[in-house]
Every structure is written in structure tokens, then in C-alpha cells.
Amino acid sequence: MDLQHWLGRATHAIQDWADTFGPYRPHPSLQVDDDRFGAVFEEFTARLADNYPFFHPHYAGQMLKPPHPAAVVGHLTAMLINPNNHALDGGPATAAMEREAVARLATMFGYDTHLGHLTTSGTIANLEALFVARELHPGRGVAHSADAHYTHGRMCHVLGLTSHPVRTDDRGRMDLGALEDVLRTGEVGTVVLTTGTTGLGAVDPVHEVLPLAERHGVRVHVDAAYGGFFTLLAGAEGPEGLPPEPWRAIARADSIVVDPHKHGLQPYGCGAVLFRDPEVGRFYLHDSPYTYFTSTELHLGEISLECSRAGAAAAALWLTFQFLPPTPDGLGRVLAAGRRAALRWADLIEASDALELYQRPELDIVTYFPAVAPATLTGIDAASARILADGMTGPDPVFLSTLRADRESFAARHPETVADADGARILRSVLMKPESEDHVEHLHNRLERLAGCA
């Protein structure tokens, strides 16, 4: 795609549409002289240079990458109109696009029926799911993995719910025995399962928890904010294929959250929440005397806790799905490249004398640490911190992140390491850009050189 060409086409298309409503004179209070704007714009772009190169495959730090050009064009084009998807009065075209895009997400997870909408983030999407959980099971709390995103504990606090963190196993997945102990108390109304924890990319055993939750009469919410699109690789052939059981079981969960602004190639501001039972829409009922007047159809604001939401986010997702749909042959090919990259790097690390694998990656997040002698937590922590800093400097920079592993988690995976501290920072690389597949060897060689200086 020629991004500059299509951005120009976007401005012309919207101007052609605007011209159909007749001429008008823009108010002088809004006018900005081009020379004046140019000077400020130069400062603006110079300040934007103070960023890490999220677009480059040598950036393998956090869950950051640029949106697809189709999403950029879709977002900007709709943004020139600036529709609000709260009500059909504010965004009839983009509201229809949102329904169609959300329906494709529901189909991807195997939902036969659904109620759902886009949100500004996975945090808000999870808030909505837990809000419905509270209404269905008042007075009962929420159980979630101890490695689940911190948003769950925070949103439980916001909603006045008791949060029950459940310990994880030696792969970072929810421990079933510990979960059953919590469920036996009768104090839990909802279990949150994570398919792709933000630290390790661990996938909770959805297929094993569902029957356990059913026996105890609790709901199941799947936080697939990061890993949801990996369901496209369930049962796939080749090294990128994932065990199908937990992913296929998501179709039986009561609610799901997924973030298209992660693996869906969207700009930030695009999360989504889905409910299997459309009847939960009754918990959103409210009255707004100045909206919902142009149509008797359901307005998206009637099934959302948020009010104003950018229609541009729906437009960007809809347009992207026309070329890269949420199917194995569409977005699945993009995710497969990152997964192959993670597995390839894990193999290289396992064969290395300078680096050690913390655990095998389940998705596209690789965790590892420098080999130090003696093997102590304090030594690993110091070496990891040095490599993180040194990697970003020099003529051949690489950009990583760190993850703090506590003493118990480290001992479960590497019992030979001397636990002379409460924990240690390890190195963490997110290979969510498909281009990472062509740069794994370079990243590995650079890290081996950095680790060799420890």
C-alpha cells in the first residue's frame, strides 16, 4: 500500500462528500496560517523523535507495533467526519461497521449468538465483563490467576467485588487444585481465565476449568486481550500450530475480551467485549432524553458503559478485516510468523552457552536470562538490567523489556539457581511483528554478545 497516496485520497473523498451539503465559510477563529503551523509542526515532529522504534523488528520489548496501513487510512478517513458510535444519531455508517466487525470477532471465537461492542481499551472491556458478572452474582467475588493482568484486581476494587488471586503452576497457568479450593468456599461468582498472560504469554486451561466452574455454578470470563487472535492457530499444521483444546473451549465461556489494537493491527483505542447471552444487555438499560431518536434499532450506547466512542476505531477495524480477516488464512498468517519466530529463538537460546531460557514460549513472548557464574538471583538480576540498558545503545541497538520473576517461580523452573534474593529480573521479548521471523538470528547473536560481556 502507498500510504501517502491513500491518505491523500481520504481527504479528497471526505471533501467530495462534504461538498454535497453546500458551501459555508469556516469561522476565522479556527484559521491557522500555514507558515505559523509549519514552524510548530517542525517542533512537533522533532519531539516525536523521542520514541523507541516500535515499527522495527529490532524492537522486541513491549506489546507495541504500528497499525496496518489499511487501519491508518480507515481511521483517518472516518476521523475527518468524527462520528460517535454511542448512538446511531452520531455515527450511522460506523455503527454498522462496528456491528459487522464485532460479529466477525464473535465468529472467530465460535459464538453462535452474541452481544458485544468495541471499547477504548481492554481495561474497559474487562470492566464491562466484570460489571455484568457482578449483576448476575451479587455479593460473590472474582477468581483470577495470580499472573492475570492487574486490571482485574483494580476493576474488582472499582466494582466493590472481592478479588481472589489463584496461584499458578510452573508454566504460569492457573493451578486447578488451587482454583477448586477457592471455588469450594462459595464466595466466587466468576472465574477469569487468561489466554495469553502479558508477562509470559501463558494460556490458562480453559477446557479444564469450564466443567469445574459448571459444577460450582460460576461464570467463566476469558481475558483474551493479548492472545485472543491466536485462536486462529488452534490445531494448525506446522510448528506454529497450537493445541486446540483451550481455544475451542472459549466458545463455551460466558464472556470474552480481545484487543484488536494488539494482534488485530489496529491503532490504540480499540478493545472489544463479547457476551454469549444477548440477554445480559438488560443490565445496561438507561434513559437518555437527547439521543437514540433517529432509529428504533439498538444503539451501541444502549449496551455499553462508555458513552462517546470514536467511530473511527470501528471504521479502521472494518476496513482492515476486508483484507486481513480474522481467519487462519488472514490474520492467522500474521500471527503464525511471530509464533515461529518465538519458537526459533527459544531453540537458539536452549543451544546457547550465554543465555538460558526461562520457559518455552506458548505464544510469541520469549523469556530468558543471561547465564552467570555463580548462578544466583542477584547475579541474574544485575546482568539482565545491564543487558537491557546496553542493548539500546551503540550502532546496532536492540530493544528488550524485563520481567520480575519471584523466588518461588524461579525455583520451580530453575531449581539449581541460588535463591539469594526475593526474585530477579529476566529478559522478555515480544515478537508480535511478523518481520521478527527474519531477524531472530540477528537478535540472538546481538544478545549473546551482550551476555558475553557480563
ABEGO torsion letter per residue (X at the ends): XBAAAAAAAAAAAAAAAAAAAEBBBBBAAABBBAAAAAAAAAAAAAAAABBBBAABAABABBBBBBBBAAAAAAAAAAAAAGBBAABAAABAAAAAAAAAAAAAAAAAAGBABBBBBBBABAAAAAAAAAAAAAAABBGBBBBBBAABBAAAAAAAAAAGBBBBBBBBBAAGBBBAAAAAAAAAAGABABBBBBBGBAAAGBBBBAAAAAAAAAAAGBBBBBBAAAAAAAAAABGBBEAABBBAAAAAAAAABABBBBBAABAAGBBBGBBBBBBABAAAAAAABBBBAABGAABABBBAAAABABBBBBAAAAAAAAAAAAABBBBAABAAAAAAAAAAAAAAAAAAAAABAABBBABBBABABBBBBBBBOBBBAAAAAAAAAAAAAAAABEABBBBBBBBBBBAAAAAAABAABBBABAEBBBBBBBBABAAAAAAAAAAAAAAAAAAAAX
